Every structure is written in C-alpha cells, then in structure tokens.
Amino acid sequence: MVKVEAIPINKIRRPLFRQNDPVKVAALMTSIRAIGQQEPIDVLEVDGEYYGFSGCHRYEACSRLGQDTILCRVRRAPRSVLQRHLA
C-alpha cells in the first residue's frame, strides 16, 4: 500500500547520486514558494528508514528552501527490494 505523508527531509537517504539541473531546481523553488509542493516524491521505507530514488529536483528545491518536511509517496518494502534498487 502506498500512502502520502510529510517526512522530515533529514530522515530521507539519497543513496544514488544524480546531477540536478540548476534551472529546474530554481523554477521548482519559485513554484513551491508560491503554491507549495504539488507532487510528492517517491520514497521506499525499509525497516523504518526512508530511501529516495526519484524526485531529486523537488527534494533539492525543498532542501534549499529550508523546509523541514517534504511530501512523499511512501512504499514499505523488505530489504531485498532496496537491494534491487541499489544494484
């Protein structure tokens, strides 16, 4: 089951490095500042820890804006699913 919840940004691990487009991040910051975050990012919850694999630009924009939380679609999964994402 997937549910949307506000997760503290500092609780989300970003295990895969991805280069963000600075123009896109700046545009998202402007939008989020004006109307709030409209689309949640996707995170995987494994043993009570959160791992983000998508929504890198939104994550960066919210972080730069100093937000404490970010809206996430949370999918709970066993460690074996996390290992497949990291492979």
N, C-alpha and C positions, 0 to 999 in steps of 0.2 A: 504494500500500500504506500502511496506517495502522498505526503501532506505538505502544505506550505506553512513555514514558520519563520520567525525572525531569530536568527542565530547570531551570537556575538562574533564579529569579524575576527577577533583574535583567537577564536576557537576553531577556525577553518584552516586546515592544512592545504597547501597548494603543492603537491608532490611533483608535478611536472612543470618545468619552466616553459613559458610561452612569451614571446616578444609581443608586447601590446602596441597597437597603432596609437601614437600620442594624439592625433587629431580626433580619432574616435573616442578616446578617453575624455578629452576636453569637451566634446559635444555631449557625451553622456553626463558629465559633471554639470553642465549647464541645464540639461533636461531634468536631472534628478533634483537639483537645487530648486528648480521652478515647480515641478509637479510630483516629485517623489519617484521612487523606484517603481516602475510599472511591471517589469518582468523579473520573476525570481531567477536566481542562479540554481544550478543543479548540484547537490552535494550527496555524497554517499556516507551514511553513518555506519561505522563498523566498531563494535564494542564501545559505544559511547563517544567515539571520536569522529569528527567530520572531515571529509576529504572533498575538495572542489576540483572538478575536472572540466567544467565548462563555465561560461560567464566571466571569463578573465577580465574583459573590459569593464563590465559592471562592477566586479569586485574591486578593481583598481580605482574606478571613479568613486565608489563609496568610501574606500580607504582614504583617498586623498581629500575627500570632503570631511573627514574626521567622524564619520558615522560609527556608532558603537555596534550596531547590528545591521544585518543585510537579510532581505527576504530570500528564502531558499526553498526549493522543492527538495524535500528530504526523502531519500530512499534508503531504507535499512537493508543491510546485506551482511553475509558472513565474510570472513577474512579472505576466503577463496575468490570471491568476486573482486575484492580490492586488488588481489594479486594479479588477476587478469587485466585490470585497468592499468596496472603499473608495468606489465610486460611489454 
